[in-house]
Amino acid sequence: MILGFSIALIVFSLLLMLLVLMHKGKGGGLSDMFGGGMQSSVGGSSVAERNLDRITVVVGLLWAACIVALGIMMKTG
């Protein structure tokens, strides 16, 4: 059980890093290295950006849940 949550934590960690780097940069930062610093002529958020935000939040919550579950399992032995 611990092994399964550990593998899930690694997968969610890598996925969360990828999703955060995919976000549009607000100025300065790692996202500028990948072309995220360019200004867009479209005002507001696109559907893709809102979906990316939602996916990032869900993966972040799953990541946190895995950490809590692993902590409880390791504490109880």
PyRosetta script that sets phi, psi and omega in degrees:
from pyrosetta import init, pose_from_sequence

init()
pose = pose_from_sequence("MILGFSIALIVFSLLLMLLVLMHKGKGGGLSDMFGGGMQSSVGGSSVAERNLDRITVVVGLLWAACIVALGIMMKTG")
pose.set_psi(1, -42.8)
pose.set_omega(1, 179.2)
pose.set_phi(2, -65.3)
pose.set_psi(2, -38.8)
pose.set_omega(2, 179.3)
pose.set_phi(3, -62.0)
pose.set_psi(3, -41.2)
pose.set_omega(3, 179.0)
pose.set_phi(4, -62.7)
pose.set_psi(4, -44.3)
pose.set_omega(4, 178.3)
pose.set_phi(5, -68.9)
pose.set_psi(5, -32.4)
pose.set_omega(5, 177.4)
pose.set_phi(6, -66.4)
pose.set_psi(6, -42.3)
pose.set_omega(6, 177.3)
pose.set_phi(7, -65.3)
pose.set_psi(7, -42.6)
pose.set_omega(7, 177.9)
pose.set_phi(8, -61.6)
pose.set_psi(8, -38.8)
pose.set_omega(8, 179.3)
pose.set_phi(9, -64.0)
pose.set_psi(9, -40.6)
pose.set_omega(9, 178.1)
pose.set_phi(10, -64.7)
pose.set_psi(10, -44.6)
pose.set_omega(10, -179.9)
pose.set_phi(11, -63.8)
pose.set_psi(11, -46.5)
pose.set_omega(11, 179.6)
pose.set_phi(12, -64.6)
pose.set_psi(12, -35.1)
pose.set_omega(12, 178.8)
pose.set_phi(13, -64.2)
pose.set_psi(13, -46.5)
pose.set_omega(13, 179.5)
pose.set_phi(14, -65.1)
pose.set_psi(14, -41.5)
pose.set_omega(14, 179.2)
pose.set_phi(15, -65.4)
pose.set_psi(15, -39.4)
pose.set_omega(15, 179.4)
pose.set_phi(16, -66.0)
pose.set_psi(16, -39.7)
pose.set_omega(16, 176.4)
pose.set_phi(17, -61.8)
pose.set_psi(17, -44.0)
pose.set_omega(17, 179.4)
pose.set_phi(18, -62.5)
pose.set_psi(18, -44.8)
pose.set_omega(18, -178.9)
pose.set_phi(19, -65.2)
pose.set_psi(19, -40.0)
pose.set_omega(19, 179.3)
pose.set_phi(20, -65.6)
pose.set_psi(20, -39.6)
pose.set_omega(20, 179.4)
pose.set_phi(21, -69.5)
pose.set_psi(21, -22.8)
pose.set_omega(21, -179.9)
pose.set_phi(22, -78.0)
pose.set_psi(22, -16.3)
pose.set_omega(22, -179.0)
pose.set_phi(23, -65.0)
pose.set_psi(23, 150.1)
pose.set_omega(23, 178.6)
pose.set_phi(24, -70.5)
pose.set_psi(24, 132.9)
pose.set_omega(24, -178.6)
pose.set_phi(25, -72.0)
pose.set_psi(25, 144.1)
pose.set_omega(25, 176.8)
pose.set_phi(26, -97.1)
pose.set_psi(26, 10.4)
pose.set_omega(26, 179.9)
pose.set_phi(27, 118.8)
pose.set_psi(27, 120.5)
pose.set_omega(27, 179.6)
pose.set_phi(28, 67.8)
pose.set_psi(28, 145.8)
pose.set_omega(28, 177.6)
pose.set_phi(29, 121.8)
pose.set_psi(29, -178.6)
pose.set_omega(29, -176.4)
pose.set_phi(30, -66.9)
pose.set_psi(30, -29.0)
pose.set_omega(30, -177.3)
pose.set_phi(31, -66.9)
pose.set_psi(31, -22.8)
pose.set_omega(31, 176.9)
pose.set_phi(32, -67.1)
pose.set_psi(32, -28.4)
pose.set_omega(32, -179.5)
pose.set_phi(33, -64.8)
pose.set_psi(33, -28.5)
pose.set_omega(33, -176.4)
pose.set_phi(34, -103.8)
pose.set_psi(34, 19.4)
pose.set_omega(34, 176.5)
pose.set_phi(35, 89.1)
pose.set_psi(35, 11.2)
pose.set_omega(35, -178.5)
pose.set_phi(36, -80.4)
pose.set_psi(36, -8.8)
pose.set_omega(36, -175.6)
pose.set_phi(37, -86.8)
pose.set_psi(37, -2.0)
pose.set_omega(37, -179.5)
pose.set_phi(38, -72.9)
pose.set_psi(38, 142.1)
pose.set_omega(38, 179.3)
pose.set_phi(39, -77.6)
pose.set_psi(39, 140.6)
pose.set_omega(39, 178.6)
pose.set_phi(40, -101.2)
pose.set_psi(40, 144.0)
pose.set_omega(40, 179.5)
pose.set_phi(41, -83.6)
pose.set_psi(41, -9.5)
pose.set_omega(41, -178.5)
pose.set_phi(42, -90.5)
pose.set_psi(42, 128.4)
pose.set_omega(42, 179.0)
pose.set_phi(43, -82.9)
pose.set_psi(43, 148.0)
pose.set_omega(43, 177.2)
pose.set_phi(44, 81.6)
pose.set_psi(44, -177.6)
pose.set_omega(44, -178.6)
pose.set_phi(45, -93.7)
pose.set_psi(45, 140.4)
pose.set_omega(45, 174.8)
pose.set_phi(46, -84.7)
pose.set_psi(46, 170.1)
pose.set_omega(46, 179.7)
pose.set_phi(47, -63.3)
pose.set_psi(47, -38.7)
pose.set_omega(47, -179.9)
pose.set_phi(48, -63.5)
pose.set_psi(48, -40.2)
pose.set_omega(48, 179.4)
pose.set_phi(49, -66.6)
pose.set_psi(49, -40.8)
pose.set_omega(49, 178.5)
pose.set_phi(50, -65.7)
pose.set_psi(50, -40.5)
pose.set_omega(50, 177.4)
pose.set_phi(51, -65.6)
pose.set_psi(51, -38.8)
pose.set_omega(51, 176.9)
pose.set_phi(52, -62.8)
pose.set_psi(52, -40.0)
pose.set_omega(52, 176.7)
pose.set_phi(53, -61.5)
pose.set_psi(53, -45.3)
pose.set_omega(53, -179.1)
pose.set_phi(54, -64.1)
pose.set_psi(54, -43.7)
pose.set_omega(54, 179.9)
pose.set_phi(55, -63.7)
pose.set_psi(55, -40.1)
pose.set_omega(55, 179.3)
pose.set_phi(56, -63.3)
pose.set_psi(56, -41.9)
pose.set_omega(56, 179.3)
pose.set_phi(57, -64.7)
pose.set_psi(57, -43.6)
pose.set_omega(57, -179.5)
pose.set_phi(58, -63.3)
pose.set_psi(58, -45.5)
pose.set_omega(58, 179.3)
pose.set_phi(59, -64.8)
pose.set_psi(59, -37.8)
pose.set_omega(59, 177.0)
pose.set_phi(60, -63.4)
pose.set_psi(60, -39.8)
pose.set_omega(60, 177.5)
pose.set_phi(61, -67.5)
pose.set_psi(61, -40.0)
pose.set_omega(61, 176.4)
pose.set_phi(62, -64.6)
pose.set_psi(62, -38.3)
pose.set_omega(62, 177.5)
pose.set_phi(63, -61.5)
pose.set_psi(63, -46.8)
pose.set_omega(63, 179.3)
pose.set_phi(64, -65.1)
pose.set_psi(64, -39.4)
pose.set_omega(64, 179.0)
pose.set_phi(65, -63.9)
pose.set_psi(65, -37.9)
pose.set_omega(65, 177.1)
pose.set_phi(66, -64.1)
pose.set_psi(66, -39.5)
pose.set_omega(66, 179.0)
pose.set_phi(67, -64.7)
pose.set_psi(67, -44.5)
pose.set_omega(67, 179.4)
pose.set_phi(68, -63.9)
pose.set_psi(68, -44.9)
pose.set_omega(68, -179.8)
pose.set_phi(69, -62.3)
pose.set_psi(69, -42.8)
pose.set_omega(69, 178.3)
pose.set_phi(70, -64.0)
pose.set_psi(70, -40.3)
pose.set_omega(70, 178.6)
pose.set_phi(71, -62.8)
pose.set_psi(71, -42.8)
pose.set_omega(71, 179.0)
pose.set_phi(72, -65.7)
pose.set_psi(72, -43.4)
pose.set_omega(72, -179.9)
pose.set_phi(73, -65.0)
pose.set_psi(73, -39.6)
pose.set_omega(73, -179.1)
pose.set_phi(74, -73.0)
pose.set_psi(74, -30.8)
pose.set_omega(74, 179.3)
pose.set_phi(75, -71.0)
pose.set_psi(75, -40.5)
pose.set_omega(75, -178.2)
pose.set_phi(76, -81.4)
pose.set_psi(76, -13.8)
pose.set_omega(76, 175.0)
pose.set_phi(77, 84.4)
pose.dump_pdb("model.pdb")
